[in-house]
Amino acid sequence: MQSNVFDRRAKLLQQERAAARSDVDNFDFLKEEVGYRVADRVLDVAKKMEVGVDLGSGRGWVLRHLTSHSVARVTGIEMSEAMMNQAPVPDTEIAVEKLVMDMDGADLPFTDNSVDVVTSCLALHWVNDLPRLFSEVNRILKPDGVFIGALFGGQTLMELRSSLQLAELERQGGFSPHVSPFVEVRDLGSLLNTNNFTLLTIDTDELRVSYPTIFPLLRDLKGMAENNAAVNRKTSLTRETLLATNAIYGDLYGEVRPVEEGSEVGEVVLPATFQVYYWIGWKPSANQPKALKPQKSDVSLKDLYKLDEIFEKKGLADVPEDEKK
């Protein structure tokens, strides 16, 4: 029996609370940018696709950027009804269906070989059973269907993670996990390979956001519904630990902001790193390009100095030099 790493109910409550904020639009900046990049990769697919599915739609970070040039009909799946209701309709020519369900450990409600493209934007790092979900995606995709998505990588919030650990060690003599564990790139490649995806493309990017202190960063994470939902999380931090974290963060990672109009000389800002993995994987099909078979040479590199002798034996002695090549 699988042991869950994440508390999906806690994550649902975090999403519902984030969606209920009057200033919820202020926290879309990161997922909006990544969602645009995922949708742009969909647009790069050189064929019109009829049926699409977006996993973990949130407030429609991918949906809002899709166009009828890419896909005719798309279903957004999200476990938070409040967030799903806030997702805009991307294009009047695209038929959009919104489906509220938890995709973790569940069968996706689509028949085999019925979907052209599946997308996902910064949602799968909270899923407990990723192998099952990737297998389900492969099942519902048509042959030559494509899976395009983005996922937070292992270096995400590494500054906050290490600063919290050092502060807790100093103040409390031990530390608890406060930042979610993330997938490494080798794990993502393995997930795609073992679930029968081919022609894989995986690339990574780092987005850095600067903050004056850790407190606006923690506020933004809460507003994005990206606060910790690990099963073994510690539910509170003391004020002393937070102040120590802020001081350590500044000492280890603080950067001096260039002097600009309105900024003070020597003002220090705290960078927060968000590492993002983007992937494209295709379901196998008979009409996909195939790798060429390795070619064998009948001449060893160690015999290169004897080329004239070899050519003479093969009856190529009188062949012009450019044709010998």
C-alpha positions as CSV (number, residue, x, y, z in Angstrom):
1,M,0.0,0.0,0.0
2,Q,1.4,3.4,-1.0
3,S,2.3,5.8,1.8
4,N,1.1,9.3,1.0
5,V,3.5,12.2,1.1
6,F,1.0,15.0,0.7
7,D,-2.2,15.8,2.5
8,R,-4.7,16.3,-0.4
9,R,-7.4,17.6,1.9
10,A,-5.1,20.2,3.4
11,K,-4.1,21.3,-0.1
12,L,-7.8,21.6,-1.1
13,L,-8.5,23.8,1.9
14,Q,-5.4,26.0,1.0
15,Q,-6.7,26.4,-2.5
16,E,-10.2,27.2,-1.4
17,R,-8.9,29.9,1.0
18,A,-6.6,31.4,-1.6
19,A,-9.5,31.6,-4.2
20,A,-11.7,33.3,-1.6
21,R,-9.2,36.2,-1.2
22,S,-10.3,39.6,-2.6
23,D,-6.8,40.2,-3.9
24,V,-6.3,36.7,-5.4
25,D,-5.3,38.2,-8.8
26,N,-2.1,39.6,-7.1
27,F,-0.7,36.1,-6.7
28,D,-1.1,34.9,-10.3
29,F,2.2,36.3,-11.6
30,L,4.3,33.1,-11.4
31,K,1.7,30.6,-12.6
32,E,0.4,33.0,-15.2
33,E,3.9,33.2,-16.8
34,V,4.5,29.5,-16.7
35,G,1.0,28.8,-18.0
36,Y,1.7,31.1,-21.0
37,R,4.9,29.1,-21.7
38,V,3.0,25.8,-21.6
39,A,0.3,27.1,-23.9
40,D,3.0,28.4,-26.3
41,R,4.4,24.9,-26.5
42,V,1.0,23.6,-27.4
43,L,0.8,26.2,-30.2
44,D,4.1,24.9,-31.5
45,V,2.6,21.5,-32.3
46,A,2.2,21.5,-36.0
47,K,-1.3,20.1,-36.2
48,K,-4.8,21.1,-35.1
49,M,-5.9,19.0,-32.2
50,E,-9.6,18.3,-31.4
51,V,-9.7,17.2,-27.8
52,G,-7.5,18.6,-24.9
53,V,-7.3,18.0,-21.2
54,D,-5.7,20.4,-18.7
55,L,-4.7,18.7,-15.4
56,G,-4.7,20.9,-12.3
57,S,-6.2,23.9,-14.1
58,G,-6.3,26.2,-11.0
59,R,-7.5,29.6,-12.1
60,G,-7.0,28.7,-15.8
61,W,-3.3,29.5,-16.1
62,V,-3.1,27.4,-19.3
63,L,-6.7,27.6,-20.4
64,R,-6.7,31.3,-20.7
65,H,-3.8,31.2,-23.2
66,L,-5.1,28.4,-25.5
67,T,-6.4,29.4,-28.9
68,S,-8.6,27.7,-31.5
69,H,-5.6,27.4,-33.7
70,S,-4.3,24.7,-31.3
71,V,-7.3,22.8,-29.9
72,A,-11.1,22.8,-30.5
73,R,-12.4,21.4,-27.2
74,V,-10.7,21.3,-23.8
75,T,-11.6,19.9,-20.4
76,G,-10.0,21.6,-17.3
77,I,-9.7,19.3,-14.2
78,E,-9.2,20.9,-10.8
79,M,-10.1,19.7,-7.3
80,S,-10.9,23.2,-5.9
81,E,-14.3,24.2,-7.2
82,A,-13.7,27.8,-6.1
83,M,-10.5,28.0,-8.3
84,M,-12.1,26.2,-11.2
85,N,-15.0,28.7,-11.2
86,Q,-12.5,31.5,-11.6
87,A,-10.9,30.1,-14.7
88,P,-11.8,32.3,-17.7
89,V,-13.0,31.0,-21.0
90,P,-9.9,31.3,-23.2
91,D,-11.4,31.7,-26.7
92,T,-15.0,31.9,-27.8
93,E,-14.2,29.4,-30.5
94,I,-13.0,26.8,-28.0
95,A,-15.5,24.6,-26.2
96,V,-14.5,24.5,-22.5
97,E,-15.7,22.1,-19.9
98,K,-14.8,22.5,-16.2
99,L,-14.6,19.3,-14.2
100,V,-14.1,19.3,-10.4
101,M,-12.3,16.2,-9.2
102,D,-9.1,15.0,-7.4
103,M,-6.9,13.5,-10.1
104,D,-4.6,11.9,-7.5
105,G,-5.1,8.1,-7.5
106,A,-8.3,8.3,-9.6
107,D,-9.1,7.1,-13.1
108,L,-9.3,10.0,-15.5
109,P,-12.9,10.1,-16.9
110,F,-12.0,9.6,-20.6
111,T,-12.0,6.6,-22.8
112,D,-8.8,5.0,-24.1
113,N,-7.2,6.8,-27.1
114,S,-9.6,9.7,-27.1
115,V,-7.5,12.8,-26.3
116,D,-5.1,14.7,-28.5
117,V,-3.2,16.8,-26.0
118,V,-2.9,16.8,-22.2
119,T,-1.4,19.8,-20.4
120,S,-0.5,20.7,-16.8
121,C,0.9,23.8,-15.2
122,L,2.6,23.6,-11.7
123,A,0.1,21.3,-10.2
124,L,1.6,17.8,-10.3
125,H,4.1,18.4,-7.4
126,W,1.3,17.9,-5.0
127,V,0.2,14.5,-6.4
128,N,1.1,11.5,-4.4
129,D,0.8,8.8,-7.1
130,L,2.6,10.3,-10.1
131,P,3.3,7.0,-11.8
132,R,-0.4,6.2,-11.9
133,L,-1.3,9.6,-13.2
134,F,1.3,9.5,-16.0
135,S,0.0,6.0,-16.9
136,E,-3.6,7.4,-17.0
137,V,-2.5,10.2,-19.3
138,N,-0.8,7.7,-21.7
139,R,-4.0,5.6,-21.6
140,I,-6.3,8.4,-22.7
141,L,-4.0,9.9,-25.3
142,K,-4.5,8.9,-28.9
143,P,-1.5,7.4,-30.7
144,D,0.7,10.4,-31.6
145,G,-1.0,12.4,-28.8
146,V,1.2,14.7,-26.8
147,F,1.7,15.4,-23.0
148,I,3.0,18.9,-22.3
149,G,3.5,20.3,-18.9
150,A,5.5,22.2,-16.3
151,L,6.5,21.1,-12.8
152,F,8.5,22.7,-10.0
153,G,12.0,21.3,-9.8
154,G,14.3,20.3,-6.9
155,Q,16.0,23.7,-6.5
156,T,12.7,25.5,-5.9
157,L,12.9,27.7,-2.8
158,M,16.2,26.2,-1.8
159,E,17.2,29.5,-0.1
160,L,14.1,29.4,2.1
161,R,14.5,25.7,2.8
162,S,18.1,26.0,4.0
163,S,17.5,29.2,6.0
164,L,14.5,27.7,7.8
165,Q,16.6,24.6,8.7
166,L,19.5,26.6,10.1
167,A,17.2,28.9,12.1
168,E,15.4,26.0,13.7
169,L,18.6,24.2,14.5
170,E,19.8,27.4,16.2
171,R,16.6,28.2,18.1
172,Q,15.1,24.8,18.7
173,G,18.0,22.3,18.4
174,G,16.3,20.5,15.5
175,F,14.3,21.1,12.3
176,S,11.2,19.9,10.6
177,P,10.3,20.0,6.8
178,H,8.6,23.3,5.9
179,V,9.1,23.2,2.1
180,S,7.6,20.5,0.0
181,P,9.9,17.8,-1.6
182,F,10.1,18.3,-5.3
183,V,10.7,16.0,-8.3
184,E,14.3,15.8,-9.7
185,V,14.8,15.9,-13.5
186,R,16.0,12.3,-13.6
187,D,12.8,11.2,-11.9
188,L,10.7,13.2,-14.4
189,G,12.5,11.5,-17.3
190,S,12.1,8.1,-15.7
191,L,8.3,8.7,-15.2
192,L,7.9,9.6,-18.9
193,N,10.0,6.7,-20.1
194,T,8.4,4.0,-17.9
195,N,4.9,5.1,-18.9
196,N,5.6,4.7,-22.6
197,F,6.2,8.2,-23.7
198,T,8.7,8.8,-26.6
199,L,10.5,11.6,-28.4
200,L,11.0,13.2,-25.0
201,T,12.0,16.9,-24.5
202,I,12.8,18.1,-21.0
203,D,14.2,21.6,-20.3
204,T,14.6,23.6,-17.2
205,D,14.3,27.3,-16.3
206,E,14.8,29.3,-13.2
207,L,12.5,32.2,-12.3
208,R,13.8,34.5,-9.5
209,V,11.7,36.9,-7.5
210,S,13.2,39.4,-5.2
211,Y,11.7,40.3,-1.8
212,P,12.7,42.8,0.9
213,T,12.1,40.2,3.6
214,I,10.8,36.6,3.9
215,F,7.4,37.8,5.0
216,P,6.1,39.0,1.6
217,L,7.5,35.7,0.2
218,L,5.5,33.6,2.7
219,R,2.4,35.8,1.9
220,D,2.8,35.1,-1.8
221,L,3.2,31.4,-1.3
222,K,0.0,31.4,0.8
223,G,-1.8,33.5,-1.8
224,M,-0.7,31.0,-4.6
225,A,-2.0,28.1,-2.4
226,E,1.6,26.8,-2.4
227,N,2.1,26.7,1.3
228,N,3.3,23.3,2.6
229,A,0.9,20.4,2.5
230,A,3.2,17.5,3.4
231,V,1.7,14.9,5.7
232,N,4.6,15.4,8.2
233,R,4.6,19.2,8.1
234,K,4.9,21.3,11.2
235,T,1.8,23.5,11.4
236,S,3.4,26.5,13.0
237,L,6.6,28.5,13.4
238,T,7.5,30.7,16.3
239,R,8.2,34.4,15.7
240,E,11.7,34.0,17.0
241,T,12.4,31.3,14.4
242,L,10.9,33.4,11.6
243,L,13.1,36.4,12.5
244,A,16.1,34.2,12.7
245,T,15.2,32.8,9.3
246,N,15.0,36.3,7.8
247,A,18.4,37.2,9.2
248,I,20.1,34.0,8.0
249,Y,18.4,34.3,4.6
250,G,19.8,37.9,4.2
251,D,23.3,36.8,5.3
252,L,23.5,33.8,3.0
253,Y,21.6,34.9,0.0
254,G,21.0,38.7,0.2
255,E,21.9,40.7,-2.8
256,V,22.5,44.5,-3.0
257,R,20.0,46.1,-5.3
258,P,21.4,48.5,-7.9
259,V,20.9,52.1,-7.0
260,E,17.8,53.3,-8.9
261,E,15.3,56.1,-8.4
262,G,13.4,55.4,-5.2
263,S,15.9,52.7,-3.8
264,E,18.3,53.3,-1.0
265,V,22.0,52.9,-1.3
266,G,23.1,49.4,-0.3
267,E,19.5,48.1,0.0
268,V,19.5,44.3,0.3
269,V,16.9,42.1,-1.3
270,L,16.3,38.4,-0.9
271,P,16.1,36.3,-4.1
272,A,13.6,33.4,-4.2
273,T,14.4,30.8,-6.8
274,F,11.6,28.8,-8.6
275,Q,13.0,26.1,-10.8
276,V,10.6,24.8,-13.4
277,Y,10.9,21.7,-15.6
278,Y,9.1,21.8,-18.9
279,W,8.5,18.5,-20.7
280,I,7.0,17.2,-24.0
281,G,6.3,13.5,-24.4
282,W,4.5,11.7,-27.2
283,K,2.4,8.6,-27.2
284,P,4.0,6.1,-29.6
285,S,2.5,5.8,-33.1
286,A,3.4,4.0,-36.3
287,N,3.8,7.2,-38.2
288,Q,6.3,8.8,-35.8
289,P,9.9,9.4,-36.9
290,K,12.2,6.5,-35.9
291,A,15.8,6.6,-35.0
292,L,18.2,5.4,-37.7
293,K,19.9,2.0,-37.0
294,P,23.6,2.4,-36.0
295,Q,25.8,2.1,-39.1
296,K,28.9,-0.1,-39.0
297,S,32.2,0.7,-40.7
298,D,34.4,-2.0,-42.3
299,V,37.5,0.2,-41.7
300,S,39.0,0.6,-38.3
301,L,40.3,4.0,-37.2
302,K,43.6,2.4,-36.4
303,D,44.0,1.6,-40.1
304,L,43.6,5.1,-41.4
305,Y,47.2,5.4,-42.3
306,K,46.7,2.5,-44.7
307,L,43.8,4.1,-46.7
308,D,45.7,3.9,-50.0
309,E,46.3,0.2,-49.6
310,I,42.6,-0.4,-48.6
311,F,41.3,1.5,-51.6
312,E,43.6,-0.5,-53.9
313,K,42.3,-3.8,-52.5
314,K,38.7,-2.6,-53.0
315,G,39.4,-1.4,-56.5
316,L,39.0,2.2,-55.6
317,A,42.6,3.3,-56.4
318,D,41.6,5.3,-59.5
319,V,38.5,6.9,-58.0
320,P,38.8,10.7,-57.6
321,E,39.6,11.8,-54.1
322,D,36.3,13.6,-53.5
323,E,34.4,10.4,-54.4
324,K,36.5,8.3,-52.0
325,K,35.1,10.3,-49.1
